[in-house]
Amino acid sequence: MTFPGPVDRRNFLSGGAGLLLFTIAGERIKADGPEPEWTKLADQIRTPPKVRAAELRQLPGLPPAPAPAPGGVRREYWIAAEKVHWNIVPTRRDEMMDRPVKDRAKFTAWCYRQYTAGFGAPMGPATMPGPTLEAETGDTLVVNFRNKLPVPATMHPHGVLYSPEMDGAYKGTYTDPSGFVKPGATFQYSWDCRAGTEGVWPYHDHGPLDPAPLYKGLFGAINVRPKGVARPDVDHYVFFHSLLPGATGLAKPFMCINGRSYAGNTPELRAKVGQKVAQHVIGMSNDFHTYHLHGHRWTGPDGRVVDNVTVGPADSYTLTFTEDNPGRWFYHCHVFSHLHEGMNGWYVVDP
Ligand SMILES: [Cu+2]
């Protein structure tokens, strides 16, 4: 993290909220606000040469999508990035500490939303995280991405394989069209899920306003399942992230799980005794988080039994276990300040 200058006592005590969040078009955006005018910032960013050439149809066509491996299939998605009115604390309560939450918690989020083929109809609301992109070993993921935001945006995947043209990342003057999808434009990404890409990975915006759109909600998960292996009975996706005043315009920072703060608002995860449970934990902010699940332990990749793991920015970690402990449990980030600023939730196991 960059320190823009001496950190005063107030900022130090507020957990670094006065620190630099990012720089866009030469403007320094602070975590504690104010929220900038995004369209004004975007207007200052020049269209990269290859993006302009593609608009004028002066670029050769993109390479064809990689063919699925034998036995694999082409899995096509239609995903838009949209504005959505979002409430971080809909119940206005913190059930962990049994107290009201009076802070203003509604803002305009930017989220991914899944549509039927050809962007026919939305398949649900725009959400934080966005729709999970499912594949199996050997498949090709084809994602038609439509940008309905007022600023350029993208989809950038982790874990799967792709050519530089399919990176979905803004790279200044070297930017490919995949890294600068203008408002109203549609781009088709194709990503290769061949053997070796299995796992749960994040995808997120990586456009010219990076990481601002991510801080406003533009992220989701890719699950490449190993072919021929039995699926878990339940998959839970837990994104640890923060919604900060510099990106929300709200007065206070919220520590979130899937866009919500405090037990009763964060997802209530559920399972039954006997089920095989997979929980996928992804870090999607500047902070390091730790995942802790009450009443449960699992075996880590090194064979050790653990009940608390560290998940850094853009890390993903999957824990699996067979459920044998019914009751109402907590799952939470064990960084204590994060926990008490809302990074906790219920895990309910039925007998
Ligand atoms: Cu945390």
Residues whose N, C-alpha, C, O or C-beta is under 5 A from the ligand:
A	BS01	CU	F288 H289 T290 C333 V335 H338
